[in-house]
Amino acid sequence: MPRLSTGLLLALAVASLPSLATPVYQWKDAKGVTHYSDKPPAGEQYQDRRIAPRGEPVPQADAAAGKSVESPQCATARKNLEILRGGAPVAQADADGKPGKAMDDSQRAAQLALAEAAEKAYCVAPAG
């Protein structure tokens, strides 16, 4: 049963990546001008804002200004890396959502490469 739940978790996580809110960073420069970016500013205090795909703000947990908050995409990528780097068999769900067979080594390597690319794209610093 763990193989089934791991595969479903992986499939759902990969499928949900585009639908999650993306981070937007807000800060003021020395002249008091407010800036917004998809990347945090170096050496500046900033606030992490979340914007849903339709453009509306997404409520977030109380986070102190200037502290980076891990994005949901980053958390998913890191969870996928943990699963794929583990020794347990991993299965993906079929297109109809039913459990598939365990990945072979080449499939697992391909999924690992995707998860590593997602971590690089969505995480501020790689997990130690």
LOTIFI-788311 format. One line per 4 residues: number of its first residue (from 0); their letters; for each residue x, y, z of C-alpha. Coordinates in Angstrom, 2 decimals. Example, Ala and Ser with C-alpha at 12.3 -4.5 7.8 and 13.67 -1.06 7.14 Angstrom:
2
0> AS> 12.30 -4.50 7.80  13.67 -1.06 7.14
END
This chain:
128
0> MPRL> 0.00 0.00 0.00  2.85 2.54 0.64  3.93 2.19 -2.98  0.45 3.13 -4.16
4> STGL> 0.14 6.20 -1.94  3.65 7.39 -2.84  2.88 7.15 -6.55  -0.42 8.93 -6.21
8> LLAL> 1.19 11.66 -4.12  3.87 12.15 -6.76  1.38 12.22 -9.64  -0.94 14.65 -7.88
12> AVAS> 1.93 16.89 -6.86  3.30 17.12 -10.39  -0.17 17.70 -11.85  -0.94 20.49 -9.39
16> LPSL> 2.24 22.53 -9.88  0.83 24.97 -12.47  -2.35 25.64 -10.49  -0.66 26.85 -7.30
20> ATPV> -0.23 30.50 -6.43  3.08 32.05 -7.39  5.16 34.21 -5.06  5.47 37.93 -5.66
24> YQWK> 7.97 39.92 -3.61  7.24 43.51 -2.56  9.76 45.99 -1.15  10.54 49.70 -1.00
28> DAKG> 13.84 51.11 -2.18  15.86 53.87 -0.50  13.71 56.52 -2.23  10.49 54.95 -0.92
32> VTHY> 9.41 53.55 -4.30  7.51 50.26 -4.03  8.75 47.45 -6.28  7.27 44.04 -7.14
36> SDKP> 9.16 41.06 -8.58  9.01 37.28 -8.92  12.48 37.12 -7.32  13.37 38.47 -3.86
40> PAGE> 15.69 41.51 -3.77  19.25 40.99 -2.55  19.98 42.70 0.74  16.56 44.36 1.05
44> QYQD> 13.65 43.83 3.45  10.68 42.45 1.51  7.24 40.95 1.90  6.27 37.69 0.25
48> RRIA> 2.91 38.04 -1.49  0.96 35.25 -3.17  -0.97 35.82 -6.36  -3.31 33.16 -7.76
52> PRGE> -3.37 32.41 -11.51  -6.45 34.63 -11.92  -4.66 37.58 -10.30  -6.36 37.67 -6.89
56> PVPQ> -4.23 37.76 -3.73  -4.01 34.52 -1.76  -4.20 34.66 2.04  -1.03 33.43 3.71
60> ADAA> 0.19 32.63 7.17  1.57 35.48 9.22  5.18 35.84 8.13  7.54 38.50 9.32
64> AGKS> 8.47 41.04 6.65  11.82 40.35 5.09  11.76 36.62 5.82  11.47 34.28 2.87
68> VESP> 8.51 31.92 2.88  8.88 28.61 1.06  6.55 28.49 -1.91  4.12 25.57 -2.28
72> QCAT> 5.89 24.59 -5.51  9.20 24.43 -3.64  7.70 22.27 -0.91  6.24 19.91 -3.53
76> ARKN> 9.53 19.68 -5.42  11.43 18.89 -2.24  8.89 16.24 -1.19  9.16 14.64 -4.64
80> LEIL> 12.96 14.64 -4.37  12.74 12.97 -0.97  10.45 10.26 -2.36  12.46 9.69 -5.55
84> RGGA> 15.80 9.56 -3.72  14.44 7.05 -1.21  14.80 3.32 -1.66  11.09 2.44 -1.79
88> PVAQ> 9.43 1.62 -5.12  7.52 4.57 -6.63  4.48 4.26 -8.89  2.62 6.91 -10.83
92> ADAD> -1.12 7.02 -11.32  -2.44 6.26 -14.80  -4.33 8.91 -16.78  -7.59 7.65 -15.26
96> GKPG> -6.21 8.07 -11.73  -5.79 4.37 -11.04  -2.47 3.15 -9.66  0.12 2.21 -12.23
100> KAMD> 3.09 -0.08 -12.02  6.32 0.83 -10.25  8.75 3.05 -12.17  11.82 1.45 -13.67
104> DSQR> 15.25 3.04 -13.20  15.04 5.22 -16.33  11.55 6.52 -15.44  12.67 7.25 -11.91
108> AAQL> 15.76 9.10 -13.20  13.57 11.20 -15.52  11.20 12.11 -12.69  14.18 12.89 -10.45
112> ALAE> 15.54 15.29 -13.09  12.14 17.02 -13.28  11.95 17.35 -9.49  15.50 18.76 -9.37
116> AAEK> 14.59 21.31 -12.07  11.45 22.26 -10.11  13.52 22.73 -6.94  15.95 24.95 -8.83
120> AYCV> 13.10 27.01 -10.30  10.92 27.37 -7.21  13.27 27.27 -4.21  15.46 30.16 -3.08
124> APAG> 18.25 27.83 -1.91  18.59 24.06 -2.44  17.82 21.84 0.56  20.92 20.96 2.58
END
